[in-house]
Amino acid sequence: MQRLKTDRRPLHLQAQQHLLSLIENGTYEPGQQLLSEADLAAQLGISRPTLREALLNLEQEGVIIRKHGVGTFVAPGYGSRLESGLERLESILALATRQGMTTQMRGLSVEQVPADKELAEKLNVAPDTPLTCVRRTIVVKRRPAAYLVDYGPVTLLPPEAIGASFSGSVLDLLTQQNGICVREALAEITAINADVLLAEQLEVEPGQALLLLTETLFTDDHAPIEFSRNHFLPDLFRFHVLRR
């Protein structure tokens, strides 16, 4: 590995791009462990704090994963991500099928819960309105890839509708089986760190960087009918937005 040929960009961005190029050209392959921070910093001719900033950016982008006390690895799923534009309204299952991947569902949990203040506002219902809560983990290529939590009024999404034929997508259930016309969705995406529950469901270390996509579905008359919190492993998903 050669030392960085510096330019006008901040050193951590140069280091980030250099490491990314090594991963993309096959010097480091998915799942392979990188050199120690001390060795990497020495070989690149930069300080360890600068290197850590570059590694943090790569971790947040899902390119690498860092295991406390073990080391830094190229994300096992890097190079085979599910990609989607946020302007396109489709389920993870439809996205995977379109890209030639199969999914599995595990850990399905269905329960009736009262709407708290946040859910009442999201769904435009009175507090304590009965809601159906659907939790499950979606597995792609034998890896937990997403942990999904959906809420909908029991009048539109009764618990018994989540039966043996449920494949994991509440969106598909509402549109294909219940005949509800979903016109649009209001979505927000943020970066979070996995808590103990999410780490267990996604089989990662607590503190692992995740993507959180919160989404509210609306009908033709702009009535909210479903709210979801979708947690994704960033090395398996890439979201983009088409701007015109």
Salt bridges, closest charged atoms under 4 A:
ASP7 OD2 - ARG9 NH2 3.02
GLU37 OE1 - ARG48 NH2 3.77
GLU37 OE1 - ARG52 NE 2.93
GLU37 OE2 - ARG66 NH1 3.90
GLU53 OE2 - HIS12 NE2 3.53
GLU59 OE1 - ARG66 NH2 3.19
GLU83 OE2 - ARG238 NE 3.76
GLU90 OE1 - ARG88 NE 3.72
GLU90 OE2 - ARG98 NH2 2.45
GLU111 OE2 - ARG135 NH1 2.54
GLU118 OE1 - ARG229 NH2 2.75
ASP150 OD1 - ARG136 NH1 2.56
GLU184 OE2 - HIS222 ND1 3.43
GLU203 OE2 - ARG106 NH2 2.58
ASP220 OD1 - ARG183 NH1 3.89
ASP235 OD2 - ARG143 NH1 2.78
